[in-house]
Amino acid sequence: MNRHRKENKALPRIDYPESLPISSRREDIVQAIRRHRVVVITGETGSGKTTQIPKMCLEAGRGIRGIIGCTQPRRVAAVTVAQRIAEEMGEAVGRSVGYKIRFEDRSGPRPLIKLMTDGILLMEAQANPRLRAYDTLIVDEAHERSLNIDFVLGILKKLTQARRDLKVIITSATIDTEKFSRAFDGAPVIEVSGRTYPVEVRYAPLDPEEEEKGNVTYIDAAVRAVDELKKARKRGDILIFMPTEQDIRETCDFLEGRNYVDCVILPMFARLSWQEQRRVFLPAVSQKIIVATNVAETSITIPGIRYVIDTGMARISQYNPRTRTTSLPIRRVSRSSADQRKGRCGRVRDGICIRLYDEEDYANRPLFTAPEILRANLAEVILRMLSLNLGDIAAFPFIDPPGPRAIRDGVDLLLELGAVEKSGNADSEDGAGSIRLTDRGRRMARLPIDPRIARIVFEAEQQGCLEDVLIIASALSIQDPRERPMEQEQQADRMHAPFRDPTSDFITLLRIWNHYRERREALRTQNQMRKFCREHFLSYRRMREWRDVHDQLRRILEEQGGSGKPAKQTPAETEARNAGIHKAILSGYLSGIAIRKEKNVYTATKGREVMIFPGSGLYNRGGKWIVAAEIVETSRLFARTVAVIEPAWLEEIGGGLCRSTYSEPHWGKNRGEVVALEQVSLFGLVIVPGRPVSYGRIDPDESARIFIRSALVEGNVRQELPFLAHNRKLMERIAAMEDKVRRRDLLAEEEQIARFYEDRLPGVFDVRTLQRRIRERGGDRFLRMKEEDVLRDRPDEEALARYPDELASGRLRFRFSYRFEPGHPEDGVTLAVPVHLVSKVPDGAADWSVPGLFREKVDALLRGLPKQLRKRLHPLAETAGIIQSELQPGDGPLLSVLSKFIHERFGVDIPAAAWAVDRLPDHLRMRYAIVDAGGKEVASGRDLGKFRESASEADESAAFGRARKVWEKDGVTQWDFGELPEEVALECRGAIRGFAYPGLEAAGERVNIRLFAERWEAAEAHLNGVTALYALRFQPELKHLRRTLALSGDMKVWAGVLGGQKAFESRLFEKACRDLFAVSVRTAEAFHDHAETAVSRILPRGRDLLLEIKPFLKACHETAVTLRSFEASNRFNRPALHFLASLKGEMDILTPPDFLLRYDAERLGHVARYLKALAIRAERGLFHMEKDHARAGEIGPYEDFLRESLGGLTARTSGEKRQTIETFRWLVEEYKVSLFAQELKTPYPVSKKRLDEKKREIERML
């Protein structure tokens, strides 16, 4: 007791300013402190509670056995309050009164009163959970309800139960004291009055309509209010509350523009440099107009304020656990905050508070601002609680306990960071349940920084870049050291530009540090460093704080055994180190990743859309993927402090947080296993869009199912598996049967085949396990199928025989293949034709070669007939049956044969054009596959004629070329070359690739042996060649023949109409030679035999030929003379001349240049008659033109049909049709004789009926 009094005698002077309202309650407060362990003191702003209560604690006997600790929510308040109390006690700071803030401790060796931030007290609680250094703790400004304040109150609640000697005083500037009292078991509440002068409240709301139109804003209203105060000559300083820094800047600009006399305009916000903030507190001769955020609402008291202009709004931080987004929306402040703002004036004399909203708005606002613990991320709180062993967060005595969702989010973040792990039942509603610190979490808790930043530090150890990351982590723990004074923003940006890294704001911070450190080592003195910071627009205080944080973190890590010594780096090492830095950053900010959506706009985790903050070095330069240290919502959602990252890092760092989904499981032939596409996502963002992975370990059952169906059933295996080859051949044989008979019920279904393998291969899902199973079973016989395993119904052999495998044409064989797949281009029957054998495919191959399709094809053709024809063949099924049973395969095209059969059998005349061949289903029309020498298909289609027409005459195979070298010979003058076969085989590697056709070729006065690609071409050339070879042999005899064929008498004159005497004699000579020698002999013997028989007929043939030609020549001459005479006599009669010209045209048609070669003796006689008929028609027609026109109208349609038929002849036209058209031609000529010169008679009856019948016969043909 004596020691206690001795200590009291050493106490400094204690007195209380009478001007402060709290001084009048001194005795009540001192007594309450002595009697109660917890006291709640509430007083309005200006009551003096912050500075006087610590002294009252001294008077109450506290501060002797321990320190009187007093927490403040801000460092500036802790410093200024300590200075004020020390000043009132007549001492300097550091003796009886001291303070301790981050990196600055001026508490002295044995202080009585210690001012500190609530964060400092929490750090001391981590080292000394019972806080034995204190006998009294004052929690000032508790009404602010920051996260730290609520945490401190909770710790003190538990501590009062463990320490009976501890006194706790809670001070609040609000009237919500009951909540604090209840939290501390009904602690007494002492209320202290506030202002010493009255404050008038004026409501000046904005016009809602004008505000809605954008004509007026709260900035405009505030400036207008200042104008009114200035006009009223009101003295005293003015404090304007604005919600944002930008609003403050705009307001200051407007006010500066007013050019008020004797007035200084000062901004006040947290990011402002310390020098600029201090100007607010310094005395000024001029009137001060201070524009501030809610930083001036509590804690600090700005002297001299008489007027407050309150916008009623502030940025209030709000954390969304669902999206992990911190938003800073502009919201209306609570009534208690509005009252706090009002309390800033009326300290020195009567005050005025102008509220830029109406009284009803004020009354409808919530009483209090929601405490930060209900709107903040709780990860750091939970981590500290676990490290302090404070138990379950849900049971912790918070004034306002956080909700389960907020707790769960905090726990989830710690789980994400690897700071905690679940143990036992961790599935409680709030997600906390039974969780415990990991070794990493214990280390993280020792670092006085955000858990995310702590995680970055420890990851940096693993990445080998601790020193660099410590610098970055320190920077992330403080306010940005870069400054942008309001009137020097462009200059500041220019000075900051050299630090800026276009890919990483984190590296930008590192560059600032490195430059700062280099200059600090060079300059050394504080004054020079201050100057350096000013020139580079860096806050000296924040740079020093950065350095202090860095040193503190480094010391802690060194105590834990870590190291972060920098090393000199090569460029390659620098690149790797930068990657390590950003991997470390990712470990703490995994939920801050985002992928680019458009320029500067990114899709972030949890479905958020963010924009790179315009102040970032990555603005307009961002990569595809970024990570952001902070995602904050102001005017929109911004990503701040960002860096470009590689997506490959995300999976490495995310680890167990990544979620994999698997899609498109399928058989991977090259890998020999079932693979799936793995999509890896992190917090909802796809970081690996799809990569192939082995699916067997993920879903063995599904993999086995896919393996059997896709690998074994489909036979899609890269390795050679004998059992699979055996089974494939078996199934191909059965599938070929199905394709032929066009059924899909012979081969077992895939499921049945799959069951065959499933029964024998349980648990096998890749080639590796399959091969092991085969080794275990001693071979693959158990996997070889028998026909009964896969064949459901076998068709009879007779039916299969109707679908041949090849088409035979002489010694050539063309392979058939079948496919039953309606709609597919290869559906039906395909005939493979080597490209050089296109012309060798026999006509009609498509019609008669596959009997199995004949009935179906006939059915389809009958159904495709025009209705008027189809009706005459009903019932069609019966008609088709008769055709199938009675029609024998013919040599000609099916349609011609079919038309002829139906005409003869049913009396129905069907033109070939009436058959709708083009509408036949594909499988009933032969498909031709043109293949090269290697068997590769080079063209295909259903029309072989197109391939024949497009085949190049110069295109010949190598075999054809070799055969030409063997057979061809030039300059032959006699038959001394042995036998000349009609065809020779073209062989290649022992196989016949086709045929060529030898023949003699006339070449002027020589004869050559040539090979021809076409038989008809060889036959035609050979006749001319044989004739030429005989001409060489019988040269003397043929000279006599020429003399014999010399024209004499009238015949010389008659020949004038056919090119003249000489020309006609040459034609006669050519005709005689052809008649004598044009024989298709192929051997020397046959050649000589014919020569012996022909030699005696040479001259007689000449005489006979003159006799045969004389009547024809005479008729030609007489008709020509007649036509010329009629032309002369009717030279002015245009219709007559036109008529005669048409007759001359007909005469030209009857006497073409090669008529002697075309017509035999009998035909020459008929043509002479036709010429006479022309002369008679000319005479009669000129006399009765109308009658001739009428008769010409009868013959005209037949002439038109003849021209169309001749014009439609193609290489595909059958010989039968060609012959029938030729017959029809001469029928037309005979009909002309019967119409125009009946007296000349016809050799057989001719009429329109006969012409019509012949016409229909032609129409039925192809």
Secondary structure by P-SEA (a helix, b strand, c coil): caaaaaaaaaccbbbbccccccccaaaaaaaaaacccbbbbbbcccccccccaaaaaaaacccccccbbbbbccaaaaaaaaaaaaaaacccccccccccccccccccccccbbbbcaaaaaaaaaaccccccccbbbbcccccccaaaaaaaaaaaaaaaacccbbbbbbbccccaaaaaaaacccbbbbbbcccbbbbbbbbcccaaaaaaccccaaaaaaaaaaaaaaaccccbbbbbbccaaaaaaaaaaaaaaccccbbbbbbcccccaaaaaaaacccccccccccccccccccccccccccccccccbbbbbbccccccccccccccaaaaaaaaaccccccbbbbbbcccaaaaaacccccccccccccaaaaaaaaaaacccccccccccccccaaaaaaaaaaaaaacccccccccccccccccccccaaaaaaaaccccaaaaaaaaaaaaaccaaaaaaaaaaaacccccccccccaaaaaaaaccccccccaaaaaaaaaaaaaaaaaaaccaaaaaaaaaaacccaaaaaaaaaaaaaaaaaaaaacccbbbbbbcaaaaaaaaaaaaaaaaaaccccbbbbccccccccccccccccccccccccccccccccccccccccccccbbbbbbaaaaaaaacccbbbbbccccccccccbbbbbbbbbccccccccbbbcccccccaaaaaaaaaaccccccccccccaaaaaaaaaaaaaaaaaaaaccccccccaaaaaaaaaacccccccaaaaaaaaaaacccccccccccccccccccaaaaaacccccccccbbbbbbbbcccccccccbbbbbcccccccccccccccccccaaaaaaaaaaaaccaaaaaaacaaaaaaaaaaaccccccccaaaaaaaaaaaacccccccccccccccccccbbbbbbbccccccccccccaaaaaaacccccccaaaaaaaaaccccccccccccccccbbbbbcccccccbbbbbbbbcccbbbbbccccaaaaaaaaaaaaaaaaaaaaaaaaaaaaaaacccccccccccccccaaaaaaaaaaaaaaaccccccccaaaaaaaaaaaccaaaaaaaaaaaaaaaaaaaaaaaaaaaaaaaaaacccaaaaaaaaaaaaaaaaaccccccccccaaaaaaaaaaaaaaaaaaaaaaacaaaaaaaaaaaaaaaaaaaaaaaaccccccaaaaaaaaaaaaaaaaaaaacccccccccccccaaaaaaaaaaaaacc
